[in-house]
């Protein structure tokens, strides 16, 4: 059967048309897991055939038929088309995303210098952005504290907080803007500082938990989460006399402190929704 016999002309062979036609020879009687595995390995196998032809031409000094390279590249493309389809992508989506990535990475075309300097992966960008956004505030905190901070929790004084919040939000990424605005909206009169209770930045997920203090009493906990799909969550909890307050036992000289559980961050549940094993669901621990 020739291509024209199926009702297509050469001019109609777009990437998506090709991908649609590859479905004719997709073994749909097999499981999804089988097909993903088989076709993924098929990409490697057929790419190896291409590499072998080039090896023979260059290193063994054989004369090869370019049509053989064409056929093997076609097999690579077939497997790539099927793997893309199994994961819900069209070839045109993949081609577009690839070109856009390369345009961001090499805005003036490829060069070794640009290759070494590139920062375009999601994880790299988040790390660099985080360092840039927090360098000033972190240096101020260290200068103010002059001591090691227990449990890696950092308390910012009122002066540092007010100076930081006075800056223009537009210079910050969206997730930091959310925290800054939530903080402004919930700063009580007489607050004395903010403690960064939790900060997580990893590909596809951002979470920060800040606790506002009045003297040594935590009064408000602000949680900001941004998920991979862009969903934004801002939670504000008024603590009152909740975990974090220092309590003095007048019958003894010992001082105990009830703090928010470092595992569940005061929720009482772990990340799977089960009762936290650290605090037994209370949301706090005594130290």
N, C-alpha and C positions, 0 to 999 in steps of 0.2 A: 504493500500500500504506500502510495506516495503522498507527500504533504498536501498537494493540491486536491487529491481525491477526498480529503476530509473537509473540504469547503473553505480552506484558508488560502490566502495568497501570501507571498513572501513579505509584503509590506505590513501584514497584520501580525507578524510574529513579535509581539511585545514580550517582556519578561513574564508578565502575568498570564498571557496566552500560552506561553511555553509551559509555565507551571501547571496550568489547567490541563494541558495535554499529557503531562507526565503522570497524571492520576490514572490514566488508562492502564498503565503497567504497574501500578502500586498494588501489592499483594494485601488487599484489605481483609483476607481471610485470617491473617495473623493478628496477634494482639498488638495494642499500641506500644507496649514495652518492647516487644520483639522487633517491630518495625523501626522504632527509634534507635535501638541498638544496632540492628543490621544496616540501616541506611547511614548511621553515623560512622560505622566502621567502613562502609562502602566509600565514603568520601576519602578516608585515609588510603584505602586500597587503590582507588582509581588515581588519586594524586600521586601515589607511588609509581603507577604505570607511566604517567607523564614524566616524572622525575627520571625513570629508567631510560626512557627514550632520549632525553636530553643528556643523560650521563653517557650513553653509547655514542651520541653524536660528538660530544666535546672531548671526553676522556678516552674512548675506545676508537675514535676517528672513523665511526661507521657513517655511511650515508643513510639517512632516515627519510621516510616519506612524511612530509608535513601533514598529509591527510591522516596519518596515524595519530599525530599529536591532536589534531582536530577531533578525532573520534574519542580519544581518551578524555579530553577536556569536556566533551559532551557528556560522558559518563559521570564525571565529577559534578557537572551542572545538574544532572538528573538527581543524583543523591542529595545535593544541596537543596534543590527545589522541594524534594519530598520531606527532608528534615524540617525545612522552613514551614511547610504546610502543617506538619504534625505539631509544631509549636505555635501555630496560629498566625504566621506571618506570610505576606506575599513577597515575591522576589523584588518587586518594585519598592516595597517598604524597606527591605533590607538594603537595596542599592542606594536609596535616598539617604537612609541613616548613615551609611558608610561614607558617602560623598560629603555629607554635612560634617561628620566627625573629622574627616581629613581637611576640610576647609577651615575648621576651627583650629586644628592642630598645626597646619602649615598654611598660614594666611597668605604668604608670599611664595608658595611653592616649597617643595621639599629641599631641605639642606641639613647637613649633619648637625650644625649648630642648633637649628630649630628642633631637631629630634632630641637632642640632649636636654633642652630647656622646657620641653612640652609639659604642661600640667593640664590634662584634659580628662582623665578618668574621674569618675564620681568620687571615689574615695580620696584621690589626691587633692581634688578641688576642695573637699570638705576639710581636709587636714590643713591645707594652706589658708583657707578662709578663716578657720577657727583660730589659727595662730595669729593671723593679721588682726582679727577682730578683738582678740583678748590680750594682745601684747601690752598695750598701755595699761589697762586695768590690772592685769596680773602684776606688772612691775610696781604699781602703786600699792597693791596689797602686800607684796613682799616687803616693800620699804616700810610700810606701816607696822606690820606684825613683828619683824625682826626676830622671829622665833619659828621653830618648826610647828606646823599646824597638825594637831592630832587627827587621825582618821582622814587626812587629806581634805578636811573641810575648811573653807576659807571664809572668814567673816570680814565683810567690807564695812567700814565706818560710814556714818551718815554723810560726812563730807565727801568721801569717795563716791558714794552712791549718787549724791546730788550733782557732783561734777560730771559723772558719767551720763546721767540722764539728761543733762543740759545739752549734750551733743546732738547733732542732727541724725535722726534715725535712718535717713536715706543711704548713709554710708554702710549700713549693716545688712546682712542677709535677712530674708523674710522671717526665719525662725527666731532670730535674735530681736527683730523688731516686735514680734508678738510678746516676748518676755518683757521687753522694755516698756511697752504700752500697758501691759497688765500690771506691771510694777507701779507705774505712775498712777493708774486708776485705783490702786489699793493701798497706797502708802498712808498709814495713819498718822495723825499728829503725834509728835513725841517719839517717833521711831528713832532708834539709835544705830541700826545697822541691818545688813542683810547677809545671811549665810548661804553659800552655794552648797546645798545638801547633796545634790546628785547632778552629774553632767555626763551624758552619753552622746557621742557623735560617731556614727558608723554608716556605711553605705545604705541608703534607703530608710534611715531612722535617726531622729534627733529627739532627745529628751533632756530637759533641764528642770530641776526642782530648786527653787529659792525659798528661804524662810525669812520673813521679816521679823525683827526683834524690837521690843521696847525694853531697854535695859537688858536683863537676862531672860526675859519672857518672850517666847515665840508667839506671835499673835496671828500671823497669816502665812499659809503655805501656797505658793503659786507653782503649778506644774504646766509646762508647755511640751507638747509632743507633736511632731510632724512626721507623718508616715510616707512610705515610698510613693503611694498614689497621690500625694499632695494634701491629703486630709489633715486639717489642723485641729488640735485639741488644746483648749486652755481651761484649766481647772483652778479655782480659787477656793481655799478652805480657810475659814476663820477658826483658829485654834483655841483661843481663849486660854484656859489653863490646861492645855493638852501637852503631849510629850515634848520634852525639851526644857521644862522648868526645873531649876535646881531646888531641891527640897532638903531642908535641914531638920534632922531629928533632934529635938531639944533634949531628949533623954540621953543623948550620947554626943560624942565629939565627931562622930562620923557624918560625912556629907554624901548623900547619894544623888544621882542625877538620872531622871527618866528621859530617854532620848528616843526619837523616831527610829523604828527598826531599820537598819541599813540594808536589809534584804528586800522587804516589801515596801519600803519608803512610807510606812505608816498606814498602808491600806489593809493589812491583815491577810492579804492573799499574795501568792507568788505569781510569776508571769503566766502560769498555766491556769490561774484561777483557783488553785487549791489553797487550803489554809497554810499560812507561812509556818515553816518548821522552826524558824529562828525565834519568833515571838509568840507562837501558838495562837495566832490570829488576833492578838491584842493590838498590834500595830506599834508597840513600843517595847523597849528593853531598858533595864535598870543597870547603870554602870557606876 
